[in-house]
Amino acid sequence: MPDETVVTRFAPSPTGHLHLGHAYAALFAEATARETGGRFLLRIEDIDTSRARPDFEHAIFDDLAWLGLEWEEPIRRQSEHMADYERALDRLRTMDVVYPCFCTRAEIRAEIAGSPTAPHGLDGPLYPETCRSLSEDERGARQADGQAFALRLDASRALHMIKQHDGSLLTWSDVDAGEHAVNTAMFGDVVIARKETPTSYHLAVTIDDALQGVTLVTRGLDLMPATHIHRLLQSLLDLPVPRYHHHRLITDDAGQRLATRDKATSLSALRDQGITAKDVRCMVGML
């Protein structure tokens, strides 16, 4: 580890109850900080106001305390820092690396289905860049008309701009997997904000980690591909670059990643069954 103080974080969304996968992620981050004499932060990622609920947030605190974890105060809640994301978004607008997309999900699916040459990324067909070529007049007219839109990152333009600026290959480093060159083809032009919300997951976590001084981002392997987008945003916004440690995932008996949407057994339910915090640590391999 470098001589600098290691700062890790656990950043759950209060849209459901924590399960064993969350427990492992939180314990992993805290242990990494503790073993190096560093700092462990807790962040509440609640930009999805339609699903985030105060009772889920309180349950997160209860579950983490039950596991024996301690974190620094104050806790950062994304919903309280929209101005930070707005400033970053304004800078990206000034750089001309974002554009409004007026396509509905149904329209995007239809266009992809009708195009045998639709670009593909990590998880299938990518957004076909339909709105990237709209003129400024047409964009302005649609926005003035009140049409809903998302703001997408013009990934290829952004990467080209960075390469022109310093001529070097844009990379990021993972503790286990080593050095990676940024590959924007995995995601294409991702959504980084919406008409009513000046951020998305990608932009918010990138800004949060920088403002909180996170030096080592620990998270599951399923989020490793997203790091390509986050590293691109860091370069565009002149933000510090943390190291990453993408750890293993906790899976069910069928080998599927535990997920709240799939109704994975919650920590509170395990607690009600008489399972102890020590049992949980054993179950996820942290003892």
N, C-alpha and C positions, 0 to 999 in steps of 0.2 A: 504494500500500500504506500502511496505517496506520504510525505511528511504532513501535508495539510490535513486538517480535521475532516474526517469522513462524516458527511451528512446524508442520511437516508430518509425515506418517507414512505408512509403507507397512505394511499389515497382512494378510499372507497366512495362509492356513490350511494346516497341514502334512498335507494329505490327498492330495497328489499332487505331481508335479514342476511347476516354473514353466515357463510358455511365453512367447511373444512378447507376449501381452497383459499378463502380469504384469511383464515387463521394461519395457514402456512406462509402466505405472503407477508402478513404482518409480523409474525415471529421471525421470519428470515431477515426482513429489513431491520428489525430491532436488534437481533443478534449480531448482524454485521456491524452495526454502529457500536454496540456495546463492546464487542471483541476488540475494536480498534480505538476505544476511548472516544468515540465520536458522538454524534447527536442524532436522535430519532424524532422525526416530525410526523404529525397526523394532519391530513388535509381532507376536507369534505368536498367532493366533486359534485356539486348540486346545480349545475347549469340547466339540467333537464327539469325545469320547474313543473312540468306536467306530471312527473312521476316522483320527484323528490318529496319526502314527507318528514316532518319533525320527529315522529315516533320512530321511524327507521334510524334517524340520526342518533337519538337517545339510546336505541338498542345497540348501535355500533359502539358507543362509549361503554355500555354495560358489558358487552361481550369482550372487548379488549381489556377492560379492567379485570374481568374474571380470568382471563388468560395470564394476568400478572404483568401486563405491559404498562409502561408509563411513557408519556410524551410531553413535549414542550407546549407551553401556552404562550400566546393565544393560538388557537387553531385557525387555520386559513380556510374560509368558506368561499368557494368561487363566486357564489351569487352576490357576495359583498364587494367584489373587485372588478365589476364589469368595465369600469373606467380604464383599468390596466390593459384589458384586452382591446378596448376601443382605440387606445393610443397606438398599440401595435398594429391593429388593422388599418388605421389611417396611414401609418408609415408604409405598409405594403401597398396601399392604394397609390400613394405618391410614387412608389417605385414601378407602378403599372404591372404588377405581377398577380393581380386578382381581377376577376371579372364576374359580373352578375349572370347567373344561370336561371332561366325562367321555366325550364323543363320540369314537368311533374314526373313522379316515379313511373307512372303508366306510360308516359311519352318516351321516357328513356328506354323502358323495356321494349316498347314497340319498335323503336328505331334499331335497337340492338338485334331484335328478332328478324328485322328486314334487311340486315346487312351481313352478308357472309364474311366480310372482311373486318368486322368489329374487333377493335384491339382487345386483347386479353391480358389480365394481370394475374396476381397470385390466386385470387378466389373466383376467377371467371371473367366475363366480359367487363370492360371498363366503360366509364362514361364516354360517349363518342364525341365529346368536345363540340356539341351542336352550337352552343351559344358563344363559343370563343371567337367566332368570326363575325359576330354582330357588330354593326357600326356603332359609334358613340351616339349618333342621333337615335338609332333604334333602341339602344339600351335606355337612353334618357326618356324616350317616349313611353316605353313600357313601365319604367319605374314611376313616371309621373301619372300613369294611368292606374297606379296602385297594385300592379301585378305582384304576386308573391315571388320571391327569388331567394336563391342561395348565392353566396360568394364562393367561388372556386379559386384555388391556387393554380395559376398557369405554371405548372411544374417544369415543363421543358424550357420555357422562357426564363424562369427563375434560375434553374441550374446553369443555363447558358450564360446568364448575366454574372453569376458567381465565377464561372470559369474564365470569363473575359477579364474579370477584375483582378484575380490573383494567379490565374493560370495553373493552379494546383488541383489535384483530385480531392474531392470532398469525401471525407471518411468519418467513421465513428468506431469506437472500440468496446467490445464486450469482454468481460473477465474470462469467460469460458471459451467463447467462439472467436476471439481475436478481432482483427481489423476488418472492416467492411467498407467498400466503396458505396456511396449513396446511389440507389437505383430507383428513380422516380417511376419507372415503367410498372412497378408493382401495383401502384395505386392510381396512376393517371392524375387528372385534375381533381383533387379531393376538395370536399366542402370544408371551409374553415370559418364560415360565419353564415348567418341567415338574416333576413330582413329585420326580424324582431329581436335577434340575439347577436351581439357583436363578437361571437366566438363559437368555436366547436371544441370537441375533445382535443384535437391536434394542437390548435393554437393555445388553448387554455393551459394544458399541462406544460407546454414549452415555456410559456411566460411564467407560470407558477414556479417551476423548478428553478428558473433563473433568479426570480425575486426572492425565493426562500433560501437560496444558496445551497441547493442540493448538489452534492459532488458525485454521488453514486446512486443512480436510479436502479433499484431492484424491482423487478416485476416478472410476470410469467412469460414463458416462451411464446405464447400466443400473441403477445404484443411486440415481439421482436421486429416484424416487418414495419410497424408504425414508426420505428426509430428512424427509418430513412426519411420520412416526412419531417419529423421533429428536428433532425440534424439540418435539413434544408432550411427550415424556419430559423434555427439558431444562427445560421450563417447570414441569412438575409437581414436579421434584426440585430446583428452584432452581439449576440448573447454568449455567455460562457458555455463551454461544452463539457457536460459531466461524463463520467464513465458509466457503463451499463453492465448490469449482471442479470441476464434473463434466466430465471431459474425454472426448474421442472414444474409440471402441473400436477395437481392432485386429481385423480380420476376415479370414476365409479367402477363397479365390478365389470362393466362392459368396456372399460377402457376409455370412456368419454369424459371430457373435462367437466368438472362440476360447474354448474351455472345456476344462478338464481332463477332465471326464466324457465329452467327445467325442473324447478321445485326441489333442488338439492336440499337435503336435511340441514336445517339451520343449527347454529351453535346453541341457540336458546332451547331448541327442541332436545338436543343432546343433553344439555344441562338438566332439563326436566326429567330425562330418563335416568339420571343419576351418574352420568358421565362426568368425570372431574377434568379440570384444566390439565392436570398431568396426563390423564388418559388421552386428551386431544393432542398434546405434544407428542406422545408416543405414536398415535395414529398417523400423524403427518411426518414422522421421522425426525422430530426436533428434540429428542432426548437421547 
